[in-house]
Amino acid sequence: MHEKTQAQQISYSVAHAISGRIRFRVPRLSKDVEYANKLKVAIESQIKNAKVRINPTAASVVIHYPSGLMPDEQMRSHLVNLIQTAQNIVLPTKVSAKTIAGTVFDALINLMDSLRNVNKARTAIQHQDMKKDSWERLLSTGERIIKGFKSAIMFILPHKQWHSQSALNSA
């Protein structure tokens, strides 16, 4: 039993199926790691309590699912649809505390630079020259403090990465 859709061109076959468990052979799994990851995320996010095991060497995916969830033929049809559409999902991006903190501090530094530029323009308009006033000194000091905090935080934070939950929910 070999089936292939014209639109998506994802070739697959059912290698084995019993109620609550199905194994598909999907040749693309042996050569496309990104597709394999997308398929795993798609199945796990769409089918409650599904356990997915992908074997790239055998180009197969085994899915264990609750047998009472829906009729087996309907489940098979749903899984075939996921095999065909998995290539179109967007995987969640990995973020770390360091990238989040770095982004926040960079935004603060950019805000300080913008405030300094506004202050320089105001000073130039009022005094017809670019003299350093108390606001410029305050903003310059604030920027140095923020850069110091950023350096300290970036040194201290671990390299742990999390998956964006919003991207998982959109899969």
N, C-alpha and C positions, 0 to 999 in steps of 0.2 A: 504494500500500500504506500505509494509515493505520491505526494501531492505538492503542487507548486503554484503559487499565485503569479499572475502576469504583472500586476502593478508593483509589488514590493520585491519580487525576485528572491525571497528567502525560501530556500529549499529545505524540506524537512520530511521525516517519516516517523511513524509511530513504531518503536522497536518492541514495546511491551506495555500492556495496560491491564490493570486490575482495579477494582473499586478502591479509591483512596491513593492510588499510585499510578504514575504513568512515566514512561521513558521515551523521549523524543531523540532522534538522531537529527542534528542540525549541523551540516558541514561547515557553516560559517563559524561555529564555536571554536573550531580548531585553529583558525587563523585571525580572529578578530576579538581581542581581549575586551575592547570597549563595548562591543555588541554583547558579549557574554555578561559583563557587569550590568549593562542596561536591562538585559532580559531578566537577570536575577532580581534586580530592584523592581522591575515592572510586576513580576509574578508575586513577589513577597508583599508589595504594596496593594495589589488588587485582590489577592486571595487570602482571607483571614486564616492564620495559623498554618500557612503553607511552609514546607521545608523544601528548599531548592538546593540541589547539588549539581554543579556543572563540572563535567570532565572534558577538558579541551582535547586531551589525547584521543579519547574515543569519540569526540565531537557529539557528545550527548548531554542531555539535561534530564535529571530525574526530579519529579515533583511529587511530594507526599502532601496530600490535602485531606481535610475532613470529608469522609465519604458521604455524609448526610447533607452537605452544604447545598448541592444541586445534583440533578441527574448526571451520570457519567458522560453521556454524549454532549450535554450542555457544557460540562466542565472542559471536555476535550476541545469543543468549538471555541470556548473562551481562551484556552491556552494557545490554540493555533492563532487566534487573533493577536494575542500578546507576542507570539513569536514573530508575527508579521509587522507589528507596530513598534516593537521595542527599540528599533534603530532610530526612531523619531523622538524618543524622550530625552530630556536633558538631565544628566546626572548631577547630583548635588555637588557643590564645590566644597572642598575641604578648607576650613579656616582654622586658624590657631589664635590663641590669646595674644600672641605677638603681633599677628597681622591686624587684629582688631585694635589693640592698643596703639600700634604704629599709625593706623588710619586716623584714630581719634586725635592723637598728638599732632599729626600732620595737618589735620583740619584746624586745630587750634592755632598752629603756627601760621597757616594761611590767613586765618582771621586776623591775627595780630599784624601780619604784613599789610593786609587791606586797611586796617585801622591806621597804621602808620602812614600809608599812602594818602588816606583821606586827611589826616592831620597835617602832612607836609603840604598838601594842596591848600588847606585852610590857612596855614601859616604864610605861604607864599602870596596868597591873595591879600591877606591882611597887612603884611609887612613888606611886600614886594621883594623879598629875598628868602633864602632858605636857612633861616636860623634855627638852632635846636632849642626847642622849648621844653617845658616840664612834661607835656604829654608825650613827646618823642622819647624822652629819657624813661618815662614810666613804661611805655610800650616796648621799648628796646630791652629793658630789664625783664619785663614779663615774658618776652619771647625767649630770652636766655634761660629763665627759670623753667619754662615749659620744655625747652630742648634738653635741659638737664634731667628733668623728670622722665622724659621719653627715654633717654639713654639708660637711666637707672632701671626703669620698668622693663625695657627690652632685654636687659642683661639678666634680670631676675626671673622673668616668665619662662615657663617650660615650653617645650616644642609640641605639646599635645595638640592633636587636631580633632575637630568635630565636624560632623556633616550638617549642612544646613537643613533643618527640618522642613522649611517651606518648599525646598526643591524636592524632597522626598514626597511630600503631599501632592505635588503637581504631577508626579509620575503616573 
